[in-house]
Amino acid sequence: MSRDYDVIIVGSGAAGLSAAVAAADTGASVLVIEADTRVGGSSRLSGGHFYAAGTSLQAEAGVIGDSADAMFEHYMTLNQWMVDPSVVRQFCDLSAPTFEWLKDLGVGFPKAGVYPSGVSSTPRGHQPEGSGEEVINVLDGHRSHKGVDLVLDSRVTDLIMEDGRITGIKVGNDEARCAAVIMATGGFGANPEMIKKYYPQAAASGDWNWYIGTEGAQGDGITLGTSVGASIDGYDRGLLLVTPGFSHDLEVLLPGWLILVNRQGRRFTSESAPYTVLGGLIQREGGSAFAVFDEEARLGAKPSPISQANWVADVLERKAKEGSIFRADSLEDLARSMDVSTTGLIGTIERYNADVSTGTDSAFFKNTGMKTITEPPFYGVEIRPAIICWTGTGLRIDAETRVMGHDEKPIPGLFAAGETIGNLHGDRYVGGGGSFGPCIVFGKLAGENASRYTAALNES
Ligand SMILES: Cc1cc2nc3c(=O)[nH]c(=O)nc-3n(C[C@H](O)[C@H](O)[C@H](O)COP(=O)(O)OP(=O)(O)OC[C@H]3O[C@@H](n4cnc5c(N)ncnc54)[C@H](O)[C@@H]3O)c2cc1C
């Protein structure tokens, strides 16, 4: 059967473009097909951080002795082994070599950008110059230079399967034939129906939800993959950031001058806990918590690198006047209005104030911006983990990026990489770069493997 291309890649984010460059380098003729009018997807908006262990840049930055083994142990332990070890292992093993590949392609990574992202003291986050946008520009430059064709504004609607093998794609009535298809369609953060179906923790925040990425994140990888028998994994996983729900502004951290309490009026975490775990901690408290502070804290709440939009004096004043946050002249009244235990809240604040006076948060070890809560009026702001950063449900792959069927066999000719895969992330996000990094790692691997698969088909 005649083919238009060896490999067709659906989606042009970090995963798709990495796949394109690698497939072309491995000798394949390649088409990238993209639903949007420009390349890059959510990757273009991303920080582009790359989580990796054992890189040359770590060594330059003085981080000595980190390794794929250490990264694997941390990743598995953090997620209580409730992830796919073979896929995680592959990510860990290939993180450093793939990082060097990206650097060699021309993405600038300053050594000052190596930092401990997430919940590990080992610095594995690698921040690129120019963020995700620059990574996309560099990858797309190589794609173009290597003669990989690109079709924009064309949403793939079907996969073609013949005799048990994937042999092409369709965009409505148009079709293109190939030996292998790589699904690199990103997540489903922009698709409310899929959020309901596959990410109920996020859906529970109702109309507080919003997704920080592009409209292209419709979950087409899941829709197209399942139409040809792919199995999916990673139910109810992703990353949710906490928000008071005032606006659609991305703020990752909470200011130190507030405390978080649950329905018993108790603190349950350091308010400066890493963003990678804070959402999960609030989920455990029933999906929401209250930020409590006093008038002095509100008056001192100036725009800062942590918050420009939510935790600033005039916004909080406006929200109190609108009645969308609680304000009361006594802690008893505040607790009653929030339907929180009065005894718990008063006891918590007495204990906290005593800690502030000694300078030590004896309960949760918070070490930033602590302030006593003594000056009425007092404030209570409901917060929820509701900002969707990326979604974790997706196609189940093996460690070679082949999409798995329900029969535990790879679907011939179908590969996947990036946010559309479902068996990499656990209940806890490993840290900044833990989504973008594997997009590049598995994108490159999918490109190489799809190209080799094509060559083997040609020989048979
Ligand atoms: C603002 C922001 C900041 C982030 N920061 C970080 C960070 O610093 N570190 C980190 O690890 N993660 C970060 N993330 C998450 C990470 O960037 C994403 O998970 C990752 O970029 C997804 O890459 P991808 O290639 O899988 O998908 P995308 O980049 O979303 O690309 C998928 C592409 O596929 C296209 N597509 C979808 N369906 C079809 C179809 N049927 N036909 C044709 N094309 C289709 C889409 O239009 C899109 O262009 C961030 C995300 C955002 C939005």
The ligand as an ORCA input file, in Angstrom:
! r2SCAN-3c Opt
* xyz 0 1
  C       0.995     27.900     31.611
  C       1.581     26.518     31.804
  C       2.782     26.383     32.514
  C       3.335     25.104     32.689
  N       4.570     25.006     33.262
  C       5.141     23.774     33.349
  C       6.485     23.633     33.774
  O       7.194     24.606     33.975
  N       6.970     22.381     33.928
  C       6.233     21.281     33.627
  O       6.703     20.169     33.793
  N       4.988     21.385     33.139
  C       4.444     22.598     32.976
  N       3.199     22.705     32.440
  C       2.575     21.494     31.879
  C       3.299     21.122     30.578
  O       3.736     22.284     29.939
  C       2.372     20.328     29.653
  O       1.972     19.158     30.310
  C       3.110     19.973     28.354
  O       3.648     21.111     27.743
  C       2.171     19.255     27.397
  O       2.889     19.035     26.191
  P       2.267     18.134     25.054
  O       3.208     18.196     23.907
  O       1.891     16.824     25.575
  O       0.894     18.869     24.699
  P       0.639     20.327     24.109
  O       1.804     21.217     24.241
  O      -0.644     20.810     24.676
  O       0.460     20.044     22.554
  C      -0.598     19.253     22.077
  C      -0.998     19.792     20.726
  O      -1.850     18.850     20.107
  C      -2.838     19.569     19.383
  N      -3.970     18.667     19.166
  C      -4.821     18.165     20.077
  N      -5.738     17.347     19.490
  C      -5.419     17.338     18.176
  C      -5.996     16.695     17.040
  N      -7.065     15.890     17.133
  N      -5.439     16.923     15.831
  C      -4.356     17.727     15.683
  N      -3.771     18.370     16.729
  C      -4.317     18.169     17.955
  C      -3.153     20.723     20.281
  O      -3.772     21.781     19.578
  C      -1.760     21.097     20.807
  O      -1.153     22.068     20.000
  C       2.643     23.954     32.213
  C       1.458     24.107     31.500
  C       0.941     25.371     31.265
  C      -0.293     25.488     30.432
*
